[in-house]
Amino acid sequence: MARFTDRVAIVTGAGSGLGRATAHRLAEEGAVVATLDLAVDAAEKTAAEIGERGGSARAFPVDVSDAASALEVVGVVAGDLGRPQVLVNCAGVLRFEHSEQETADGWSKVLAVNLTGSFYMCRAALPHLLDGGGVIVNVASNAGLMGQPYTAAYCASKGGVVNLTRALAVEFLERGVRVNAVAPGGMNTPMVANLAMPDDVSVKDFARVTSPLGYAEPEEQANLIAWIASDDARYMTGSIVSMDGGITA
């Protein structure tokens, strides 16, 4: 199956976790992938892995929370690889904190990367997507669809991604750009593995947002993203697709 042959795909957060898995999945199906990450060494490693497997990818540094950086990198990608036709916003941060102890800087960082960063990348890519058609897939979360303790900033940011997705889908409904989002539950990624929780927080506090099926592998979510981004899902826009082990069922 090669649903993305000769298509240029931009994947943010491609240095690890879901971004890395998504970059690999799109490349396996023929896409020329721009692997974007603030950690450029990690992005370069993903691009090298893709090349070793016979795919095509190039790494680019970006700070998605910086408007100028997002605009610049999309322009560079378009100049080096060709017109972007797929954008997948995987870059994200997660932190746990008691809401009454949350700092302004902590709140702002989560919103800046997860929500504002997704918007900046969409805004930068849209002129290229509109010039012949394209697809945006945003990564939201089950935390954007339901409450989760000690993660007010994360929940707010991912809830914002949900409605950002819907707003863009409506705006570009008749202009050749589809916009959808996936809403994963827990995944076996470095972001989750390296999380630090407050000392007084119990695992029991998260029972209502924990699936008995355990965590998904990032490759499973990447398969879903690839389908949504492909022509197989041509009739899908404005959808928020949950793949969270039944948490939001």
Helices and strands as residue ranges (DSSP letters): E 8-12, H 17-28, E 32-37, H 40-52, E 56-61, H 67-81, E 84-89, G 99-101, H 104-111, I 112-116, H 117-130, E 134-139, G 142-144, H 152-171, E 177-184, H 190-193, G 203-209, H 218-229, G 231-233, E 240-243
